[in-house]
């Protein structure tokens, strides 16, 4: 809302399309993930999120240049921003769902709880300081500059993830869902009902 110079009560206009895009992306992901693959889905999501983050300040800059007085009341600009936020929601689904799926597939069952607890702890350790200071940083340097920096960070992390995956040749299992693994057979044999 600050980028568009709108009142804080108009925040739903910015975040509702992102939520709709995220839910819509989550619904279609099971259909498109087998075609794309996890790595490609994450990379496409990263590129899309980078472009959205880069385009938001550029569109407002272009709108201010074309109509300096009432640029933020232009419905065309508001529709474009809403569409970009919906694309950002889909991009987040393209990143998060394959990444979480890959973590579950690659992690052995006996350590899954620790891995996901560590992921949650690291997420909070990095997100909380950013959330605390992002407002002050945006006030100090300008929101548009912060968004440009975010887009650079997003594409850099996406490129690093692609490089890391190729360097360490991560493969994803393609097992049928109904196949019972050896460890699951042992766990099944040790359950209480089977001993009765």
TIVOKE-588840 format. One record per residue: x negated, y, z of N, C-alpha, C in turn. Coordinates in steps of 0.001 Angstrom, whole numbers, plus 500000, padded with zeros to 6 digits. Layout:
BEGIN
{{X, Y, Z}, {X, Y, Z}, {X, Y, Z}}
...
***
This chain:
BEGIN
{{499173, 498799, 500000}, {500000, 500000, 500000}, {499134, 501256, 500000}}
{{497953, 501164, 500636}, {497084, 502337, 500681}, {496534, 502653, 499289}}
{{496238, 501605, 498522}, {495725, 501798, 497167}, {496762, 502478, 496286}}
{{498030, 502150, 496499}, {499114, 502728, 495706}, {499710, 503975, 496346}}
{{499175, 504382, 497494}, {499676, 505534, 498248}, {501159, 505376, 498585}}
{{501531, 504182, 499002}, {502906, 503905, 499412}, {502983, 503849, 500930}}
{{504194, 504000, 501464}, {504378, 503921, 502911}, {504150, 502481, 503377}}
{{503723, 502316, 504642}, {503494, 500958, 505155}, {504723, 500049, 505100}}
{{505936, 500635, 505151}, {507130, 499778, 505102}, {507365, 499178, 503716}}
{{506578, 499583, 502728}, {506670, 499008, 501380}, {505673, 497853, 501201}}
{{505081, 497396, 502297}, {504073, 496349, 502229}, {504637, 495054, 501640}}
{{505909, 494794, 501881}, {506531, 493576, 501341}, {506480, 493563, 499825}}
{{506520, 494741, 499206}, {506450, 494820, 497753}, {505126, 494264, 497244}}
{{504068, 494441, 498020}, {502748, 493964, 497613}, {502584, 492483, 497947}}
{{503021, 492072, 499141}, {502740, 490712, 499594}, {503787, 489689, 499171}}
{{505023, 490105, 498926}, {506053, 489143, 498512}, {505701, 488462, 497191}}
{{505250, 489199, 496151}, {504862, 488505, 494917}, {503692, 487540, 495127}}
{{502760, 487897, 496012}, {501641, 486987, 496290}, {502147, 485711, 496948}}
{{503089, 485846, 497876}, {503672, 484668, 498518}, {504439, 483807, 497534}}
{{505183, 484453, 496642}, {505927, 483709, 495619}, {504956, 482975, 494697}}
{{503874, 483648, 494314}, {502864, 483006, 493472}, {502194, 481839, 494167}}
{{501923, 481994, 495464}, {501290, 480917, 496231}, {502205, 479698, 496326}}
{{503482, 479930, 496629}, {504436, 478818, 496718}, {504638, 478181, 495342}}
{{504786, 479021, 494315}, {504947, 478485, 492958}, {503734, 477691, 492510}}
{{502544, 478209, 492812}, {501321, 477478, 492486}, {501233, 476158, 493218}}
{{501661, 476145, 494476}, {501648, 474906, 495264}, {502606, 473870, 494685}}
{{503715, 474338, 494128}, {504698, 473407, 493559}, {504173, 472777, 492268}}
{{503513, 473570, 491419}, {503058, 473035, 490124}, {501685, 472364, 490189}}
{{500948, 472545, 491278}, {499601, 471962, 491364}, {499568, 470452, 491175}}
{{500477, 469669, 491757}, {500405, 468215, 491534}, {500537, 467821, 490062}}
{{501212, 468651, 489265}, {501377, 468342, 487843}, {500152, 468741, 487023}}
{{499503, 469846, 487401}, {498391, 470325, 486569}, {497020, 469872, 487060}}
{{496909, 469450, 488319}, {495597, 469061, 488839}, {495018, 467837, 488129}}
{{495812, 466805, 487796}, {495212, 465678, 487078}, {494639, 466078, 485717}}
{{495240, 467067, 485069}, {494733, 467520, 483768}, {493495, 468388, 483916}}
{{493525, 469284, 484891}, {492403, 470206, 485068}, {491228, 469572, 485786}}
{{491494, 468813, 486819}, {490430, 468337, 487702}, {490212, 469361, 488804}}
{{489675, 468891, 489913}, {489518, 469772, 491081}, {488528, 470901, 490821}}
{{487376, 470569, 490260}, {486343, 471594, 490041}, {486830, 472686, 489108}}
{{487448, 472278, 488018}, {487928, 473261, 487048}, {489051, 474109, 487636}}
{{489929, 473492, 488431}, {491023, 474244, 489056}, {490477, 475303, 490004}}
{{489490, 474930, 490826}, {488885, 475898, 491754}, {488195, 477010, 490978}}
{{487485, 476650, 489905}, {486770, 477665, 489127}, {487746, 478619, 488438}}
{{488814, 478086, 487856}, {489827, 478946, 487217}, {490487, 479847, 488254}}
{{490785, 479301, 489431}, {491359, 480109, 490503}, {490429, 481220, 490948}}
{{489128, 480908, 491024}, {488144, 481923, 491419}, {488059, 483035, 490382}}
{{488021, 482660, 489106}, {487976, 483667, 488032}, {489236, 484535, 488071}}
{{490405, 483904, 488228}, {491666, 484662, 488263}, {491709, 485607, 489457}}
{{491281, 485124, 490626}, {491291, 485978, 491821}, {490307, 487136, 491667}}
{{489156, 486867, 491062}, {488176, 487928, 490815}, {488751, 488989, 489886}}
{{489401, 488545, 488810}, {489979, 489503, 487861}, {491079, 490341, 488501}}
{{491920, 489707, 489314}, {492987, 490459, 489995}, {492383, 491490, 490938}}
{{491383, 491071, 491722}, {490746, 491993, 492669}, {490081, 493151, 491942}}
{{489533, 492884, 490762}, {488886, 493932, 489976}, {489907, 494833, 489283}}
{{491000, 494240, 488804}, {491987, 495017, 488047}, {492842, 495937, 488910}}
{{493092, 495566, 490162}, {493949, 496412, 491010}, {493439, 497854, 491113}}
{{492171, 498091, 491502}, {491731, 499492, 491558}, {491592, 500129, 490179}}
{{491256, 499327, 489155}, {491116, 499893, 487810}, {492463, 500359, 487262}}
{{493518, 499601, 487544}, {494859, 500000, 487080}, {495317, 501271, 487787}}
{{495071, 501357, 489093}, {495470, 502581, 489801}, {494647, 503776, 489320}}
{{493378, 503545, 489006}, {492539, 504628, 488476}, {493062, 505100, 487121}}
{{493419, 504148, 486252}, {493971, 504511, 484944}, {495307, 505229, 485097}}
{{496142, 504772, 486025}, {497447, 505414, 486241}, {497277, 506834, 486761}}
{{496305, 507042, 487672}, {496050, 508400, 488188}, {495560, 509319, 487084}}
{{494768, 508775, 486169}, {494247, 509589, 485070}, {495363, 509980, 484102}}
{{496250, 509035, 483804}, {497320, 509305, 482845}, {498429, 510186, 483421}}
{{498741, 510003, 484697}, {499826, 510766, 485324}, {499417, 511127, 486750}}
{{498644, 512213, 486921}, {498099, 512530, 488245}, {499146, 512866, 489304}}
{{500347, 513276, 488914}, {501322, 513742, 489895}, {502175, 512598, 490446}}
{{502824, 511846, 489584}, {503765, 510822, 490071}, {503384, 509423, 489586}}
{{502092, 509124, 489566}, {501629, 507833, 489043}, {502119, 506653, 489882}}
{{502187, 506833, 491211}, {502561, 505696, 492063}, {504070, 505447, 492103}}
{{504854, 506330, 491512}, {506301, 506113, 491427}, {506696, 505512, 490080}}
{{505723, 505328, 489205}, {505984, 504761, 487885}, {506351, 503279, 488026}}
{{507553, 502877, 487616}, {507954, 501473, 487785}, {507077, 500507, 486996}}
{{506537, 500960, 485872}, {505666, 500104, 485064}, {504415, 499711, 485853}}
{{503824, 500667, 486555}, {502631, 500393, 487373}, {502984, 499446, 488511}}
{{504120, 499681, 489146}, {504532, 498826, 490260}, {504795, 497394, 489803}}
{{505370, 497234, 488617}, {505613, 495890, 488080}, {504290, 495201, 487763}}
{{503341, 495941, 487186}, {502026, 495357, 486883}, {501337, 494909, 488166}}
{{501382, 495742, 489199}, {500756, 495378, 490478}, {501441, 494149, 491073}}
{{502771, 494094, 490995}, {503496, 492924, 491513}, {503110, 491660, 490750}}
{{502987, 491759, 489422}, {502572, 490599, 488625}, {501150, 490170, 488966}}
{{500268, 491146, 489166}, {498890, 490815, 489557}, {498854, 490109, 490908}}
{{499681, 490556, 491835}, {499721, 489903, 493148}, {500277, 488485, 493036}}
{{501230, 488265, 492139}, {501741, 486905, 491917}, {500644, 486016, 491340}}
{{499860, 486563, 490414}, {498719, 485818, 489859}, {497706, 485514, 490958}}
{{497498, 486467, 491871}, {496583, 486229, 492995}, {497078, 485081, 493865}}
{{498388, 484993, 494082}, {498945, 483887, 494856}, {498715, 482548, 494180}}
{{498937, 482490, 492860}, {498681, 481255, 492113}, {497195, 480911, 492166}}
{{496340, 481932, 492055}, {494892, 481699, 492115}, {494480, 481118, 493464}}
{{495080, 481618, 494539}, {494779, 481057, 495865}, {495197, 479596, 495953}}
{{496333, 479254, 495351}, {496753, 477846, 495327}, {495774, 477010, 494516}}
{{495286, 477559, 493395}, {494312, 476845, 492568}, {492994, 476613, 493304}}
{{492678, 477482, 494243}, {491432, 477323, 495006}, {491652, 476415, 496213}}
{{492658, 476725, 497017}, {492825, 476041, 498308}, {493260, 474589, 498192}}
{{494220, 474294, 497348}, {494759, 472932, 497297}, {493711, 471929, 496811}}
{{493011, 472177, 495692}, {491971, 471217, 495295}, {490824, 471131, 496299}}
{{490472, 472264, 496921}, {489375, 472238, 497899}, {489750, 471398, 499114}}
{{490968, 471578, 499629}, {491414, 470779, 500774}, {491542, 469302, 500397}}
{{492034, 469037, 499197}, {492152, 467651, 498737}, {490781, 466997, 498642}}
{{489816, 467732, 498077}, {488458, 467188, 497955}, {487850, 466921, 499326}}
{{488081, 467827, 500271}, {487559, 467598, 501623}, {488146, 466333, 502230}}
{{489429, 466117, 502046}, {490053, 464917, 502608}, {489549, 463655, 501925}}
{{489336, 463727, 500608}, {488864, 462549, 499883}, {487413, 462214, 500202}}
{{486588, 463236, 500379}, {485155, 463014, 500574}, {484780, 462706, 502018}}
{{485661, 463003, 502958}, {485334, 462826, 504372}, {485761, 461442, 504844}}
{{484839, 460696, 505472}, {485240, 459397, 506037}, {486304, 459585, 507119}}
{{487169, 458595, 507253}, {488288, 458696, 508197}, {487838, 458927, 509633}}
{{486728, 458321, 510032}, {486317, 458397, 511433}, {485825, 459779, 511838}}
{{485544, 460660, 510853}, {485016, 461985, 511195}, {485895, 463112, 510659}}
{{487045, 462795, 510079}, {487911, 463825, 509481}, {488298, 464915, 510465}}
{{488656, 464535, 511677}, {489056, 465529, 512675}, {487957, 466536, 512944}}
{{486723, 466060, 513065}, {485593, 466966, 513322}, {485335, 467884, 512141}}
{{485421, 467331, 510940}, {485162, 468136, 509740}, {486191, 469253, 509616}}
{{487463, 468929, 509800}, {488500, 469958, 509664}, {488471, 470950, 510829}}
{{488085, 470488, 512012}, {487925, 471417, 513142}, {486771, 472377, 512874}}
{{485671, 471856, 512318}, {484530, 472712, 511978}, {484912, 473713, 510895}}
{{485660, 473252, 509896}, {486091, 474158, 508836}, {486949, 475285, 509396}}
{{487888, 474946, 510268}, {488762, 475953, 510873}, {487966, 476924, 511734}}
{{486997, 476404, 512480}, {486169, 477259, 513330}, {485323, 478215, 512482}}
{{484708, 477698, 511404}, {483903, 478557, 510529}, {484775, 479595, 509824}}
{{485958, 479177, 509401}, {486888, 480113, 508763}, {487208, 481271, 509702}}
{{487543, 480948, 510947}, {487862, 481994, 511927}, {486644, 482830, 512273}}
{{485472, 482187, 512379}, {484250, 482918, 512722}, {483906, 483966, 511669}}
{{484187, 483663, 510399}, {483891, 484631, 509346}, {485058, 485575, 509080}}
{{486291, 485097, 509230}, {487452, 485920, 508884}, {487758, 486978, 509936}}
{{487635, 486633, 511217}, {488024, 487579, 512272}, {487185, 488854, 512240}}
{{485837, 488784, 512144}, {485083, 490047, 512057}, {485439, 490869, 510820}}
{{485678, 490187, 509699}, {486045, 490921, 508482}, {487383, 491626, 508673}}
{{488349, 490912, 509248}, {489665, 491518, 509492}, {489552, 492707, 510443}}
{{488689, 492583, 511461}, {488529, 493667, 512430}, {487933, 494924, 511805}}
{{486965, 494744, 510900}, {486213, 495897, 510403}, {486581, 496337, 508992}}
{{487420, 495581, 508279}, {487699, 495926, 506889}, {488414, 497268, 506758}}
{{489277, 497595, 507706}, {489964, 498889, 507650}, {488995, 500050, 507766}}
{{488069, 499959, 508730}, {487064, 501009, 508892}, {486134, 501098, 507699}}
{{485753, 499941, 507151}, {484872, 499926, 505975}, {485586, 500541, 504778}}
{{486876, 500210, 504620}, {487648, 500785, 503512}, {487799, 502293, 503677}}
{{487995, 502771, 504917}, {488085, 504213, 505156}, {486751, 504897, 504891}}
{{485663, 504218, 505240}, {484334, 504808, 505090}, {483899, 504877, 503628}}
{{484068, 503778, 502895}, {483560, 503712, 501520}, {484635, 503873, 500460}}
{{485890, 503784, 500841}, {486980, 503843, 499873}, {487468, 502442, 499545}}
{{488777, 502287, 499488}, {489368, 500971, 499255}, {488980, 500409, 497894}}
{{488892, 501267, 496893}, {488529, 500779, 495563}, {487123, 500189, 495546}}
{{486176, 500831, 496254}, {484809, 500301, 496312}, {484763, 498964, 497052}}
{{485564, 498835, 498095}, {485622, 497564, 498836}, {486182, 496465, 497936}}
{{487185, 496777, 497127}, {487744, 495779, 496216}, {486743, 495388, 495135}}
{{485953, 496351, 494641}, {484901, 496009, 493674}, {483878, 495066, 494311}}
{{483487, 495370, 495548}, {482537, 494511, 496262}, {483132, 493121, 496492}}
{{484416, 493063, 496841}, {485074, 491765, 497030}, {485078, 490954, 495741}}
{{485318, 491599, 494613}, {485334, 490861, 493347}, {483950, 490312, 493021}}
{{482904, 491067, 493343}, {481536, 490573, 493137}, {481272, 489371, 494033}}
{{481689, 489459, 495295}, {481498, 488340, 496232}, {482277, 487108, 495788}}
{{483497, 487303, 495300}, {484315, 486168, 494864}, {483662, 485431, 493710}}
{{483196, 486163, 492698}, {482581, 485497, 491547}, {481238, 484884, 491932}}
{{480518, 485523, 492860}, {479238, 484958, 493312}, {479460, 483644, 494057}}
{{480459, 483593, 494943}, {480750, 482347, 495657}, {481269, 481273, 494703}}
{{482056, 481674, 493707}, {482531, 480706, 492714}, {481386, 480113, 491916}}
{{480446, 480965, 491487}, {479277, 480476, 490740}, {478407, 479590, 491620}}
{{478229, 479987, 492891}, {477435, 479162, 493807}, {478086, 477798, 494018}}
{{479406, 477770, 494185}, {480111, 476501, 494369}, {479957, 475591, 493163}}
{{480050, 476165, 491960}, {479877, 475385, 490737}, {478450, 474851, 490643}}
{{477474, 475705, 490940}, {476066, 475287, 490923}, {475815, 474181, 491940}}
{{476339, 474353, 493151}, {476125, 473372, 494216}, {476730, 472025, 493839}}
{{477926, 472065, 493276}, {478586, 470810, 492910}, {477829, 470090, 491804}}
{{477326, 470836, 490832}, {476571, 470202, 489743}, {475215, 469703, 490216}}
{{474582, 470454, 491097}, {473261, 470054, 491597}, {473355, 468782, 492429}}
{{474391, 468685, 493232}, {474533, 467526, 494121}, {475460, 466463, 493541}}
{{475888, 466641, 492315}, {476734, 465694, 491571}, {477816, 465051, 492440}}
{{478697, 465897, 492936}, {479823, 465417, 493738}, {480820, 464734, 492803}}
{{481195, 463518, 493151}, {482208, 462812, 492370}, {483427, 462582, 493250}}
{{484563, 462584, 492627}, {485810, 462386, 493351}, {486356, 461005, 493033}}
{{486771, 460267, 494048}, {487262, 458908, 493795}, {488560, 458914, 493003}}
{{488647, 457952, 492086}, {489871, 457792, 491301}, {490487, 456436, 491612}}
{{490830, 456213, 492871}, {491395, 454940, 493286}, {492901, 454984, 493148}}
{{493510, 453847, 492856}, {494971, 453817, 492899}, {495462, 454023, 494325}}
{{496599, 454669, 494464}, {497104, 454997, 495791}, {497530, 453769, 496583}}
{{497936, 452677, 495888}, {498424, 451515, 496616}, {497315, 450549, 497019}}
{{496086, 450844, 496613}, {494983, 449954, 496972}, {494609, 450148, 498438}}
{{494488, 449067, 499180}, {494123, 449146, 500594}, {492628, 448913, 500715}}
{{491935, 449856, 501322}, {490491, 449740, 501482}, {490164, 448815, 502637}}
{{488908, 448365, 502674}, {488471, 447410, 503689}, {488675, 447954, 505096}}
{{488300, 449221, 505336}, {488464, 449816, 506658}, {489921, 449900, 507077}}
{{490803, 450158, 506116}, {492224, 450225, 506423}, {492772, 448841, 506771}}
{{492231, 447789, 506135}, {492654, 446423, 506466}, {492282, 446091, 507906}}
{{491070, 446489, 508314}, {490618, 446244, 509684}, {491492, 447021, 510658}}
{{491781, 448284, 510344}, {492622, 449105, 511218}, {494025, 448521, 511317}}
{{494523, 448007, 510198}, {495839, 447386, 510201}, {495865, 446147, 511087}}
{{494791, 445365, 511042}, {494719, 444133, 511828}, {494625, 444421, 513321}}
{{494067, 445588, 513680}, {493873, 445931, 515087}, {495060, 446650, 515717}}
{{496108, 446900, 514962}, {497245, 447624, 515530}, {498037, 446737, 516474}}
{{498745, 447359, 517384}, {499495, 446636, 518415}, {500559, 445695, 517847}}
{{501384, 446108, 516864}, {502427, 445200, 516373}, {501868, 443905, 515789}}
{{500682, 443986, 515154}, {500134, 442776, 514556}, {499627, 441800, 515611}}
{{499333, 442289, 516829}, {498846, 441412, 517895}, {499986, 440745, 518647}}
{{501198, 441245, 518498}, {502347, 440685, 519226}, {502828, 439396, 518658}}
***
